[in-house]
Amino acid sequence: MELKSVATILKRELKPTVKEWLRRVNLLPSLTHVALSDEDRALHLPEVFRDVASRLCLAADADSPIPVAAIAHGQTRRNQGYSRSMLVEESRLLEVVIFQTLHLHRAELDHDRLLSDIIAIADEVDLQLTQAVRCFETQPAQAVLSATINPPRLSVGYEAALSEAVCC
């Protein structure tokens, strides 16, 4: 059997991984007390997966680009009524389900690169979390009240974004 890269496995398993993430998120009242559709709750994930895949394709000593989508995600979540701790919990669950996916497909993976890829994934997801949380420090509180009364509708469909997720 030909060994596959972590990026290849994550691209192939994107939909089941997102489905498992949503299942876990929906079990936590600390996250679900902010009422969102599954589509709105998971709309940012295809971009996260694109960024993770891109990061896995970078040379080990290359600088990571600033995840611009994470900034928009933080602004959206703040406007939807999320707290910083809710963002942290979502991010934690994402790392858990990504690593669970890799564990389920470990026989297909190149074990010589696995640990360095896991480090890169954790670093990328944490970098994205950091950028998202920073939005709580910079966005005016008035915007939160306005968005709570009129929550934003996300313009790109979840399924469309999911199908566009790219990987190296």
C-alpha positions in Angstrom: 0.0 0.0 0.0 1.3 3.5 -0.9 1.6 5.7 2.1 -0.3 9.0 2.1 0.5 12.4 3.5 -1.4 13.8 6.4 -2.7 16.6 4.1 -4.1 14.0 1.7 -5.9 12.1 4.5 -7.3 15.3 6.0 -8.6 16.4 2.6 -10.2 13.0 1.9 -11.7 12.8 5.4 -12.8 16.5 5.6 -16.6 15.8 5.6 -16.5 13.0 8.2 -14.1 15.1 10.4 -16.4 18.1 10.3 -19.4 15.9 11.0 -17.6 14.5 14.1 -16.6 18.0 15.2 -20.2 19.1 14.9 -21.4 16.1 16.9 -19.0 16.9 19.7 -19.8 20.6 19.7 -23.5 19.9 19.8 -23.0 17.8 23.0 -21.7 20.8 24.9 -24.2 23.2 26.4 -21.4 25.6 27.0 -21.2 26.0 23.2 -24.8 25.3 22.1 -26.3 28.0 24.3 -25.5 30.2 21.4 -28.0 29.0 18.9 -26.5 28.5 15.4 -27.3 26.2 12.6 -24.7 23.4 11.9 -23.9 25.3 8.7 -23.2 28.6 10.5 -21.3 26.8 13.2 -19.0 24.9 10.8 -18.7 27.4 8.0 -15.1 28.4 9.0 -13.8 24.8 9.0 -13.0 24.4 5.2 -10.8 27.5 5.4 -9.1 26.1 8.5 -8.4 22.9 6.7 -7.0 24.7 3.7 -4.7 26.7 6.0 -3.6 23.5 7.8 -2.9 21.7 4.5 -1.0 24.7 3.2 1.0 24.7 6.4 1.8 21.0 6.0 3.2 21.8 2.5 5.5 24.6 3.8 9.2 23.9 4.4 9.9 23.2 8.0 11.8 26.5 8.4 9.3 28.7 6.5 7.3 31.3 8.3 3.6 30.7 8.6 1.3 33.2 6.9 -1.1 35.1 9.2 -4.4 33.2 8.9 -6.7 36.1 7.7 -9.8 33.8 7.8 -9.2 33.3 11.5 -9.6 37.0 12.1 -12.9 37.0 10.3 -13.9 33.9 12.2 -13.2 35.6 15.5 -15.2 38.7 14.5 -18.1 36.5 13.4 -18.0 34.5 16.6 -17.9 37.6 18.7 -20.8 39.0 16.8 -22.7 35.8 17.3 -22.3 36.0 21.1 -19.3 33.7 21.7 -16.9 34.2 24.5 -13.1 33.7 24.3 -13.5 30.4 26.3 -16.0 29.2 23.7 -13.5 29.8 20.9 -10.9 27.9 22.9 -13.2 25.0 23.4 -14.1 24.9 19.7 -10.4 24.9 18.8 -9.6 22.1 21.3 -12.4 20.0 19.8 -11.0 20.6 16.4 -7.6 19.4 17.3 -9.1 16.3 19.0 -11.1 15.3 15.9 -8.2 16.0 13.5 -5.9 13.8 15.6 -8.7 11.2 15.9 -9.0 11.1 12.1 -5.3 10.6 11.8 -5.4 7.9 14.3 -8.2 6.1 12.5 -6.1 6.2 9.3 -2.7 5.6 10.8 -2.0 2.6 8.7 -2.1 4.8 5.6 0.2 7.5 6.9 3.9 8.0 6.4 5.1 7.5 10.0 8.4 9.2 9.3 6.6 12.6 8.9 3.7 12.0 11.2 5.0 13.6 14.4 6.3 16.7 12.6 3.0 17.0 10.8 1.1 16.7 14.1 3.3 19.5 15.5 2.5 21.7 12.5 -1.2 21.0 12.8 -1.3 21.9 16.5 0.8 25.0 15.9 -1.5 26.1 13.0 -4.7 25.6 14.9 -3.3 27.4 17.9 -2.1 30.3 15.6 -5.6 30.5 14.2 -7.1 30.5 17.7 -4.8 33.3 18.7 -5.8 35.4 15.8 -9.5 34.8 16.4 -9.3 35.7 20.1 -7.4 38.9 19.3 -10.7 40.1 17.6 -12.2 40.2 21.1 -9.6 42.8 22.0 -10.0 45.0 19.0 -13.6 45.0 18.0 -15.9 47.6 19.7 -18.4 46.2 22.1 -21.2 48.1 20.4 -20.8 45.8 17.4 -21.5 42.8 19.6 -24.9 44.2 20.7 -25.8 45.1 17.2 -24.9 41.6 15.9 -26.8 39.9 18.7 -30.0 41.7 17.7 -29.3 41.1 13.9 -27.0 38.1 13.6 -24.9 38.1 10.4 -25.8 35.6 7.6 -22.8 33.9 6.1 -22.8 34.4 2.4 -21.0 31.3 1.1 -22.8 28.0 1.7 -21.2 25.4 4.0 -21.3 22.6 1.4 -19.8 24.9 -1.3 -17.0 25.9 1.0 -16.4 22.3 2.1 -16.1 21.1 -1.5 -13.6 23.9 -2.3 -11.2 22.9 0.5 -7.7 22.5 -1.1 -4.7 20.5 -0.1 -1.2 19.9 -1.4 
